């Protein structure tokens, strides 16, 4: 659910780097802001999907992701863009 909403919102943030590390940072930021509702089983995913159909839950996900886009764009990791050591 969060990854799908991430993909929908990403075009609204042209200043966002978009590399895999930054994408993961935004998604993790959002997941840490949201109440835990995530499971790995397919059955649980269907039930979670039904619960997240509510407008408030969808809005909560969008707000958390927007905050994440802004925060990661403003302050990427200190080693962002540097080649790996070695």
N, C-alpha and C positions, 0 to 999 in steps of 0.2 A: 504494500500500500504506500509506504513512504517513498520507496524507490520510484514508483509510478508517478507520484506527485512531484518528486524531484525532477523527473524528466519533463513534466508539464511546465514547471516553473522556471527551469534553467534558462530558456530564451529571454526571460525578462531581466536577466542579469548579465548583460554583455561584458561587464568588467570582470566577471568571475573567470578564473583561470581555466577550470574544467578538467584539469589533469585528474588522474585516478585518486591521488592522495587527497586533493582538495574535495573531490566528490565524496569520498569516504568520510572526510572530516565533517562535511555539511550533514550527511545522513546520520552519522553518529551523534553529532550535536543535537539534531532533531529528536532522535530516539531517546536520548538522555533527558530531554525536556518533556516527553510524553509519558503518560502512565503506561505501564507494561501491559500490552495486549497481544503480544506476538508469540506464535508457536511455530513449530517446524512441521507438524503433521498436516497433511492435506485437509483432513476433516476440520482441524482447528483453524486452518486458513480460511475455509469457507465460513465458519462461524464468526471469525474475526471480521471478515469482509461484510457480513450482514450487519454486525454491530457498528462498523465504521461507515455505513451508508448514511447515518444521521449527519445533518448539516453541521452540527457543532463539532463532532469528531473530525470531520473533513477540514473544517476551519482551523481546528487546533493543529493539525498536521501542517497545513499551509503556513500558519503563523510560525511554527517552530522551524520549518525549512527556510522561510524568509529571513528569520533571525540568523540562522546558520549561514546562508549565502552572504549576508552582510558582514557577519563576524569573520568568516574565513577570507572574504575579499579584503577586508580591512587589515587583518592580521594573520597572514599565512604562517605556517610553521617556520621557525628560524632557519632551517636548512632547506627550505623550499627552493627548487630550481638549481641547487648545487649538485654536481655529479657525485655519485657514491664514492666514498673513500676507498682506497685500495689500490 
